[in-house]
Amino acid sequence: MKHLRNNYLAVMLAASALTLTSCEDELLGGFSEAETAMSDRYLAAEAALSNIYRIVDNTMRDSTLRATDTSMVFGARVIRTGNTILIDFKPGVIGLDGRTRSGSIMVTETNDYRQAGGVLAVDLSSYVIDNFHASGIMGVENFGSDSLKLNVSRLAVVDSFELDGSKTLIWMAGFKTATTDDDAYKIKGMATGKQLNNTLNSSILEPMVIDNSCQYRLLEGVVDMQFAMDTASAQTSGSIDFIKADGCENLARIKIKKGETELTLARQFFGF
């Protein structure tokens, strides 16, 4: 498979929480440029949200932290004081995805996160990814039967793009086991991404499936996109297909359509 990168994607390698590389030499002209940029930033934000949830979830289920109020999770020093948990990456930790995380994430737990009725409030105001100061608030609520609600407000992890969303996580395996190697869950829900006067509304048509037995974690899923662009002269829509047939590979297909014109882009993803 060819791995060709255009200039825009070279910038995204440094700027986004999700690294996107072009698998084909595409010509992005006319209407497609702004929509493609919004799609890439949306993917970056979704990857960052998934990664942040993974860090928080692993922290709150860590047996050492539960027993001693201190532990190490993904290279971060974790300290629990009452119902407040500090996940401290200072002065910087390089993750498996090659990104450097520094600063800290603050979590407040109301009731036990692992049980029905448990609620987490996650403050990202001191969190830094590759020198980009993240911002936003994330909340997680356990509804029982291994079903969780994840809400995010004004998550910013790349440029001036902000993500708001409400997701339902339905765990298929691993939520109550001692290891995270067997974790697997489905994601449903909607999100809105905004940058300047441009808006992208997304809804998950086919559940996104996260499985830790896969190197890239995200196995499948289809996301619908509706664009509201300040320069648009016609309705623009699109989709992202995390290709089920590729197994554990990190391939996605982005389609953008305006009127009778349709653009298809191949991507590789990292960071979930």
Sequence and secondary structure as in RCSB ss.txt:
>XXXX:A:sequence
MKHLRNNYLAVMLAASALTLTSCEDELLGGFSEAETAMSDRYLAAEAALSNIYRIVDNTMRDSTLRATDTSMVFG
ARVIRTGNTILIDFKPGVIGLDGRTRSGSIMVTETNDYRQAGGVLAVDLSSYVIDNFHASGIMGVENFGSDSLKL
NVSRLAVVDSFELDGSKTLIWMAGFKTATTDDDAYKIKGMATGKQLNNTLNSSILEPMVIDNSCQYRLLEGVVDM
QFAMDTASAQTSGSIDFIKADGCENLARIKIKKGETELTLARQFFGF
>XXXX:A:secstr
      HHHHHHHHH SS  EESS     TTHHHHHHHHHHHHHHHHHHHHHHHHHHHHHT HHHHHHSEEEETT
EEEEEETTEEEEE TT EE TTS EEEEEEEEEEES TTSTT EEEEE TTEEETTEE EEEEEEEE STTEEEE
EEEEEEEETTEEEEEEEEEEEEE TTSS STT EEEEEEEEEEEETTEEEEEEEEEEEEEETTSTTSEEEEEEEE
EEE TT SS EEEEEEE GGGTTS EEEEEEEETTEEEEEEEE    
